[in-house]
Amino acid sequence: MSNSEKDGWKAVFKSKILGPMCIGFIISIVGMFTPYEYELGFVGLGMVVIGFYFWFSEM
């Protein structure tokens, strides 16, 4: 990957709004394949809710 592609992905995860949403989604997807699917699902949902909170607070 080129530097611009790497910087683009870093910008997504460093974003105040998109970062928690992306990380929460990834945690939820990974949790589906583990024995702790409900626990990780709730952790992922909490991260997504934090992202939505930041999104609505900036409106």
PAMARMAR-194172 format. One line per field, with one value per atom (N, C-alpha, C): residue number from 0; atom name; x, z, y. Coordinates in steps of 0.05 Angstrom, whole numbers, plus 5000, padded with zeros to 4 digits. Last residue first. Layout:
num: [NUM / ...]
atome: [CA / ...]
c1: [X / ...]
c3: [Z / ...]
c2: [Y / ...]
This chain:
num: [58 / 58 / 58 / 57 / 57 / 57 / 56 / 56 / 56 / 55 / 55 / 55 / 54 / 54 / 54 / 53 / 53 / 53 / 52 / 52 / 52 / 51 / 51 / 51 / 50 / 50 / 50 / 49 / 49 / 49 / 48 / 48 / 48 / 47 / 47 / 47 / 46 / 46 / 46 / 45 / 45 / 45 / 44 / 44 / 44 / 43 / 43 / 43 / 42 / 42 / 42 / 41 / 41 / 41 / 40 / 40 / 40 / 39 / 39 / 39 / 38 / 38 / 38 / 37 / 37 / 37 / 36 / 36 / 36 / 35 / 35 / 35 / 34 / 34 / 34 / 33 / 33 / 33 / 32 / 32 / 32 / 31 / 31 / 31 / 30 / 30 / 30 / 29 / 29 / 29 / 28 / 28 / 28 / 27 / 27 / 27 / 26 / 26 / 26 / 25 / 25 / 25 / 24 / 24 / 24 / 23 / 23 / 23 / 22 / 22 / 22 / 21 / 21 / 21 / 20 / 20 / 20 / 19 / 19 / 19 / 18 / 18 / 18 / 17 / 17 / 17 / 16 / 16 / 16 / 15 / 15 / 15 / 14 / 14 / 14 / 13 / 13 / 13 / 12 / 12 / 12 / 11 / 11 / 11 / 10 / 10 / 10 / 9 / 9 / 9 / 8 / 8 / 8 / 7 / 7 / 7 / 6 / 6 / 6 / 5 / 5 / 5 / 4 / 4 / 4 / 3 / 3 / 3 / 2 / 2 / 2 / 1 / 1 / 1 / 0 / 0 / 0]
atome: [N / CA / C / N / CA / C / N / CA / C / N / CA / C / N / CA / C / N / CA / C / N / CA / C / N / CA / C / N / CA / C / N / CA / C / N / CA / C / N / CA / C / N / CA / C / N / CA / C / N / CA / C / N / CA / C / N / CA / C / N / CA / C / N / CA / C / N / CA / C / N / CA / C / N / CA / C / N / CA / C / N / CA / C / N / CA / C / N / CA / C / N / CA / C / N / CA / C / N / CA / C / N / CA / C / N / CA / C / N / CA / C / N / CA / C / N / CA / C / N / CA / C / N / CA / C / N / CA / C / N / CA / C / N / CA / C / N / CA / C / N / CA / C / N / CA / C / N / CA / C / N / CA / C / N / CA / C / N / CA / C / N / CA / C / N / CA / C / N / CA / C / N / CA / C / N / CA / C / N / CA / C / N / CA / C / N / CA / C / N / CA / C / N / CA / C / N / CA / C / N / CA / C / N / CA / C]
c1: [4529 / 4509 / 4498 / 4562 / 4574 / 4553 / 4531 / 4539 / 4552 / 4525 / 4502 / 4510 / 4577 / 4566 / 4543 / 4583 / 4601 / 4590 / 4543 / 4541 / 4559 / 4562 / 4538 / 4535 / 4607 / 4611 / 4586 / 4580 / 4598 / 4603 / 4555 / 4538 / 4555 / 4599 / 4583 / 4566 / 4614 / 4632 / 4618 / 4569 / 4576 / 4595 / 4573 / 4550 / 4556 / 4620 / 4620 / 4597 / 4601 / 4623 / 4624 / 4561 / 4553 / 4576 / 4593 / 4572 / 4563 / 4622 / 4636 / 4616 / 4579 / 4595 / 4609 / 4561 / 4543 / 4559 / 4606 / 4593 / 4576 / 4648 / 4638 / 4623 / 4668 / 4648 / 4636 / 4671 / 4683 / 4661 / 4650 / 4665 / 4679 / 4628 / 4610 / 4624 / 4671 / 4657 / 4638 / 4684 / 4702 / 4688 / 4639 / 4643 / 4662 / 4649 / 4624 / 4627 / 4698 / 4695 / 4671 / 4682 / 4702 / 4700 / 4647 / 4637 / 4656 / 4682 / 4659 / 4648 / 4715 / 4726 / 4704 / 4678 / 4693 / 4703 / 4661 / 4642 / 4656 / 4708 / 4693 / 4673 / 4722 / 4739 / 4724 / 4684 / 4686 / 4703 / 4692 / 4666 / 4668 / 4745 / 4730 / 4703 / 4794 / 4771 / 4755 / 4830 / 4836 / 4813 / 4811 / 4812 / 4818 / 4816 / 4790 / 4790 / 4871 / 4853 / 4825 / 4890 / 4897 / 4878 / 4872 / 4861 / 4867 / 4903 / 4874 / 4861 / 4955 / 4947 / 4916 / 4954 / 4959 / 4949 / 4947 / 4927 / 4930 / 4994 / 4968 / 4946 / 5034 / 5032 / 5005 / 5007 / 5022 / 5018 / 5017 / 5000 / 5018]
c3: [5317 / 5299 / 5309 / 5354 / 5336 / 5317 / 5380 / 5396 / 5378 / 5342 / 5348 / 5364 / 5343 / 5319 / 5324 / 5396 / 5386 / 5360 / 5395 / 5413 / 5404 / 5357 / 5351 / 5369 / 5386 / 5361 / 5353 / 5429 / 5434 / 5409 / 5400 / 5413 / 5420 / 5386 / 5365 / 5376 / 5437 / 5421 / 5399 / 5450 / 5466 / 5451 / 5412 / 5411 / 5427 / 5430 / 5404 / 5401 / 5479 / 5479 / 5452 / 5460 / 5476 / 5478 / 5434 / 5419 / 5434 / 5474 / 5455 / 5438 / 5499 / 5514 / 5494 / 5459 / 5470 / 5485 / 5447 / 5426 / 5438 / 5467 / 5482 / 5464 / 5434 / 5453 / 5469 / 5369 / 5394 / 5413 / 5325 / 5320 / 5346 / 5340 / 5330 / 5327 / 5353 / 5374 / 5365 / 5304 / 5315 / 5337 / 5300 / 5280 / 5291 / 5345 / 5342 / 5323 / 5331 / 5356 / 5354 / 5285 / 5283 / 5307 / 5308 / 5287 / 5285 / 5341 / 5352 / 5333 / 5302 / 5322 / 5334 / 5276 / 5261 / 5281 / 5318 / 5303 / 5289 / 5338 / 5355 / 5339 / 5286 / 5300 / 5318 / 5270 / 5256 / 5270 / 5309 / 5304 / 5291 / 5311 / 5336 / 5333 / 5275 / 5275 / 5301 / 5273 / 5291 / 5293 / 5235 / 5262 / 5282 / 5189 / 5197 / 5226 / 5187 / 5192 / 5200 / 5174 / 5201 / 5207 / 5122 / 5142 / 5170 / 5099 / 5098 / 5119 / 5106 / 5121 / 5121 / 5070 / 5099 / 5115 / 5022 / 5031 / 5061 / 5021 / 5022 / 5030 / 5017 / 5041 / 5043 / 4988 / 4987 / 5013 / 5000 / 5000 / 5000]
c2: [5369 / 5379 / 5406 / 5347 / 5366 / 5379 / 5309 / 5333 / 5354 / 5270 / 5287 / 5311 / 5248 / 5258 / 5277 / 5231 / 5252 / 5265 / 5191 / 5214 / 5237 / 5156 / 5171 / 5195 / 5137 / 5151 / 5167 / 5112 / 5135 / 5151 / 5072 / 5092 / 5117 / 5041 / 5054 / 5076 / 5023 / 5040 / 5055 / 4992 / 5016 / 5034 / 4952 / 4970 / 4995 / 4927 / 4940 / 4960 / 4908 / 4926 / 4942 / 4874 / 4897 / 4917 / 4836 / 4851 / 4876 / 4815 / 4832 / 4848 / 4787 / 4807 / 4826 / 4752 / 4773 / 4795 / 4720 / 4736 / 4758 / 4689 / 4712 / 4731 / 4651 / 4642 / 4666 / 4683 / 4675 / 4665 / 4707 / 4682 / 4672 / 4755 / 4734 / 4708 / 4788 / 4774 / 4753 / 4810 / 4790 / 4774 / 4845 / 4824 / 4802 / 4879 / 4863 / 4840 / 4902 / 4885 / 4868 / 4930 / 4908 / 4890 / 4967 / 4948 / 4925 / 4995 / 4981 / 4960 / 5018 / 4999 / 4983 / 5051 / 5030 / 5009 / 5085 / 5070 / 5046 / 5109 / 5091 / 5074 / 5137 / 5119 / 5099 / 5174 / 5149 / 5128 / 5216 / 5204 / 5176 / 5229 / 5229 / 5215 / 5192 / 5210 / 5207 / 5153 / 5175 / 5195 / 5119 / 5109 / 5131 / 5151 / 5141 / 5133 / 5160 / 5183 / 5174 / 5110 / 5122 / 5145 / 5107 / 5089 / 5099 / 5148 / 5149 / 5131 / 5130 / 5154 / 5157 / 5087 / 5082 / 5106 / 5115 / 5095 / 5090 / 5145 / 5159 / 5140 / 5106 / 5122 / 5136 / 5045 / 5070 / 5085 / 4976 / 5000 / 5025]
